[in-house]
């Protein structure tokens, strides 16, 4: 069946569109409305993973503080659309501003780290992520900017053409909670992000990033302005992060520094490593799996209660255990990820052939 | 007028002086080599020319002074480097590597012709064009690195130790190709430890020793020089 679909891309696209459109209803009526909320988070994480993939997967710059840009987008949204400062600007204005501010911070983080690579870059970005979080935690005095650990509450929901996403909608005898509307909004942004990321990959910019990832000195020797290209990667990735942050703030209605800790950065990084770094379908798959599986594991608690009468193993403990096991297994058996990019797949497959070629070369030179 | 004219070039890493004020020139159409032992400052000289490290002194390239220019701007003026250790893009295919060599060019038709020419020069690369460059053998990677640098249609090609780490037969093959490229009129500055080969293929040579140029002259003359023979040719 998969083969048949591959041969008919148009039919596949139509079926996929129908599935994506019907998904919240399928999940909502099949598994309960809490699953529509999970879907929303899946989309947010896909958006984040696609953004981080630009920095890590395309340009090869290991960023462990990515969630800081998510935080910046979220806080800007909260400042401009909540009672905190009494501002209530519309989302179509706040969202781009948040994305732009995050992009600016991306350049700010990028410029001092231009000479760093690998481990060193990872440590600096990790520090940056923590600095932002600690700022958010402490900037409630002397001037109350972030409201400290309590976070900012009552953030305006998104409203499109006078229709606010904040309240449930009663239509055709159904009650649709806001999670349904956010699903379609997030879907639109996610599709846009996927489109942009795919176009970037094949562009001149994407090729320059790939060259920098492979060998920075050689990339410079090709005439690539490595400084600007690296800054652009940081800025683009951060912009996606800021966008996701703004959407998150509007969706939750509440943000606090706790949502933006190091674990979140690592989680997003795991999504792209697990799914297949540099490859958009892989990145999406990674984000979907790492958001859905922990939710699905919750049922194990109910199962234990029903069969054993009490909870023996706490599902949230189990979650971390399984997560660890899955990562170790992946690194051993599928180091390039579940859906590796074409290049990485071949890289891991072709290592054995080199020695033979070396031999063949010598004979060739003799002839 | 010389294509490349260098005077008082110094390169330092922190407090360590790798190149201590050297003068040399490369004329249009020449193949000039810079020979010397490990750590003599040969590669540092090339890095300084390319702006990969910040040099002191004067570098004139076709009449223009390259002063504090970033590497990409120097490449845009027509200098190309085949880096030490080849520096191929391992997870890109051979064909993609060649494309990267033409990164600054917009003349698609001519680029396509140049790719064909590169494959004609290195038939081995054509066979492997869809393979990842990282899976090529050392010699093939060196061919790719040279072919990629030529894709930029450089006016001056800088080669950093093309013989490094290769089997003797492969070294011979690479040097035959360097000779062919020079015969086509590409100006080349070759840095090499293997003095024997470098002196055979080049017109003129400079001998470098602890950051300074100690000898220079026509390659054929230098190959006969007793000092050179003793120090570099193992006599």
Contacts between the chains, C-beta under 8 A, distances in Angstrom:
chain1	res1	chain2	res2	distance
A	204	B	103	7.7
A	207	B	96	7.6
A	207	B	99	7.2
A	207	B	100	6.5
A	207	B	103	7.3
A	208	B	103	7.1
A	210	B	89	7.0
A	210	B	91	7.6
A	210	B	92	6.1
A	210	B	96	7.9
A	211	B	89	5.6
A	211	B	92	7.5
A	211	B	100	5.3
A	211	B	103	7.7
A	213	B	91	7.7
A	214	B	88	7.9
A	214	B	89	3.7
A	214	B	90	5.7
A	214	B	91	5.8
A	214	B	92	6.4
A	215	B	83	8.0
A	215	B	87	4.8
A	215	B	88	7.3
A	215	B	89	6.0
A	215	B	90	7.7
A	217	B	52	6.2
A	217	B	83	5.7
A	217	B	87	5.9
A	218	B	83	5.7
A	218	B	87	3.4
A	218	B	88	7.1
A	218	B	89	6.7
A	218	B	145	8.0
A	219	B	89	7.9
A	219	B	100	7.8
A	220	B	50	7.8
A	220	B	52	6.7
A	220	B	70	8.0
A	220	B	71	4.1
A	220	B	72	6.2
A	220	B	75	7.6
A	221	B	50	6.6
A	221	B	52	7.9
A	221	B	71	6.7
A	221	B	75	6.4
A	221	B	80	6.9
A	221	B	81	4.4
A	221	B	83	6.2
A	221	B	87	7.1
A	221	B	149	7.5
A	222	B	75	6.9
A	222	B	100	5.1
A	222	B	101	6.2
A	222	B	103	4.6
A	222	B	104	7.6
A	222	B	148	7.7
A	222	B	152	7.2
A	223	B	72	4.9
A	223	B	75	3.7
A	223	B	76	5.6
A	223	B	103	5.3
A	223	B	104	4.1
A	223	B	152	6.8
A	224	B	72	6.0
A	224	B	103	6.0
A	225	B	70	7.1
A	225	B	72	4.6
A	226	B	71	7.7
A	226	B	72	7.3
A	227	B	70	7.3
A	343	B	91	4.6
A	343	B	92	6.8
A	343	B	93	7.8
A	343	B	132	6.4
A	344	B	91	6.7
A	346	B	131	7.8
A	346	B	132	5.2
A	346	B	135	7.6
A	347	B	90	7.4
A	347	B	91	5.4
A	347	B	132	5.7
A	347	B	134	6.3
A	347	B	135	7.6
A	350	B	131	7.3
A	350	B	132	6.3
A	350	B	135	4.4
A	351	B	135	7.2
A	353	B	135	6.0
A	354	B	135	5.6
A	354	B	136	7.7
A	354	B	137	6.4
A	357	B	135	7.6
A	357	B	136	7.0
A	357	B	137	4.7
A	357	B	140	7.2
A	358	B	137	4.3
A	358	B	138	7.1
A	360	B	137	7.9
A	361	B	124	7.9
A	361	B	137	4.9
A	361	B	139	5.3
A	361	B	140	6.7
A	361	B	167	7.6
A	361	B	170	6.3
A	362	B	167	5.9
A	362	B	169	5.8
A	362	B	170	7.2
A	364	B	124	7.2
A	365	B	139	7.5
A	365	B	167	7.7
A	365	B	169	3.9
A	365	B	170	5.6
A	365	B	172	7.0
A	365	B	173	5.0
A	366	B	169	6.2
